[in-house]
């Protein structure tokens, strides 16, 4: 399946590839997410970025993310403290979407983007 639509944002701090991002302190900037209640907006592309560089963030339908634990296809995904995706069923957690395939920690998997709050 093809990876879809990206938008570019300025990194306020280092952002590793395939990590979940949230808005930074200024418009059109991002930082790594730090937990499941962050206002997560998408995932960084495959390239590591340093502060000031532009980060292409997946905001379309299907994108890739690095896992922070074991997930099963269909699981709702949120951010852990390291901006990696983990499964969640907790009310109040913000979700980037649903795992398209199963995986374990540090795998990069595709997910179906569907941002919402459980």
N, C-alpha and C positions, 0 to 999 in steps of 0.2 A: 504494500500500500504506500502511496506517495505521501511524503511529509508536506504539509500545506502551510500557507501564509505565515510570514514573519513580520515583525515591526522592530525597528532599531531604537534602542534607549541608551543613554550614557550611563556607564557603570560608575557608581559613587565609591565603590571599593572593589576588590578582586572578586570575580565571579568565574568559577570553574564551569567547564562544559557540562551540559545536561543537568544543571542544577535548577531548582525552583527559585523564582525571583518574585520580589514584591516591589511596590513603588518606593523610590528613594525620597529624600527630603525636598527635592525640587521637581517640577514638572518634567516629564519625559526622561526620568532617571530611574535606575533600579539598583537594588542591593539583594544579596542572597536572603531568602526566607529563613527564619529562625524557629519556626514552630507552627502548629496546626491552626492557630487563631490569627496568623498574619494575613493581610489582604493580598494573597498570592494572585499573580496575574498570568503566569505562564512559565516556560522553561527556556533557559539559555540554549543556544546552539552548541555545537561540539567543541568550540574553541574556548580556551581559557582567556580571560580578559583581566586587565589591571585597571585601577581607577582612572577615569578619563576616557577610556576607550569605549567604542560603541559595541553594544551587545545585541545580537539579533535574537529576539525572543519569539518563541512559537506561540501564536495567538489564533491559529486556524483550528481545523478539526482534528488532525492527527499529528502528534509530535512524539519526541523521545525524552526520557528522563532516566536519571541514575537512581537506583533503588538503595534504600537504607535498611532494608530487611526483606523478608520473604513476602511476596504477594501472589495472589491467584488471579487469573484472568477474571475480569468483572469487578474486582475490588475497587472501592472508592479510594482515591489517593490524596494524601495531604503531605505537608512538609515535616521533616524531623528537624532537630536543632542544627543539622549540617546541610540543610537545603536539599536533602535527598528525599525521594518519595517513599512513604510508608502507607500501609493500609489503615483505614479508619472506619469506624461505625459510630463514633462518638458525636452526639448532638452538640452543635456549636462549632465543630471543626469546619474549616474552609477546605474545599476540595478543588483540585485542578481538573479532575476527570476520572476516568475509569481505565484500569489496566486492560490492555487488549490481549496481552499474553502473560503467563506466569513467569516469575523470576525470583532470584535471591539477591542478598546484599551485594552491591556494586555492579550488578548487571545493568545494562542500558536496555530499556524496553520501550515499546510504543504504547501510547495511551490515547484514548479518545477524549479530547478536551471538552469539559463541561463544567466550568467554574460555578460553584454554588456553596451554600452553607448547609450542613446537615441539620 
